[in-house]
Amino acid sequence: MNIKKTILFVVCLALIGGTVAGLQWLKQHQRLGKPGIKAMPTDDPVVVQIDLPEAVLTYTSTNLPQSETVTNFLPRDTSYAQRLYTDPSGFQVQANIILMGTDRTSIHKPEYCLPGQGWRIQEKTFLNIPIEGPAPYDLPVAKWTIRNTVKRPDGLEIEISGLYVFWFVADGEITAKNHERQWWLTRHLLRTGELQRWAYVSYFTQCYPGQEEAVFERVKQLIAASVPLFQHPPKYAATSVARQ
């Protein structure tokens, strides 16, 4: 019995050691893939410049720097872009892109961020937004309805709603599901030795409870018009059937 336990222990150690060695080899020999976001090189070998469009439809925008809370937490080779869009009526939407470098921890679960800012997730849905252009396709997105309690200047606490729409994109790949992105990244790395360079794209706005669906229609229009200006189409777009 002791001999069997010893053999099993040795086998387990060998498997663990082999796995660690394999992961180290992959890390040392992997190459970084191309982003699915339009990007310009910088003096840094990994960090790139990514730009959201300044004007879309009737919206103008203001460039927003990432907060130090984000930049100090994420790996240093992460690339960012963030803009606040405002239409003539005063309606505002914040768009954000986080692009990973060689460290996959740049992209994290969306569930981590919102609760830390006081938001409670009310509803999660998945849907497609049609993207037009030379290669039309359906963009899969996650739409979260969220809720927060805020204090007005007069001290009264009120409930506000928010819409958080997001997806993940790499070279030729798009998904709205984080677990799917992680699986694709691992599968691609093992098959090719290339680390996919994923970006996390999100659009966020606030509204009063009951206005969520009407506000989402406005966000959807902004996404449909702005995405072709900064994002490459997926590999399946070339074979998309023209919409009737």
Helices and strands as residue ranges (DSSP letters): H 2-29, E 31-35, E 40-41, E 48-49, E 60-63, H 68-73, E 79-86, E 92-99, G 104-106, G 110-112, H 113-116, E 120-131, E 137-151, E 157-170, E 173-175, H 178-192, E 194-197, E 199-207, H 212-230, G 235-239
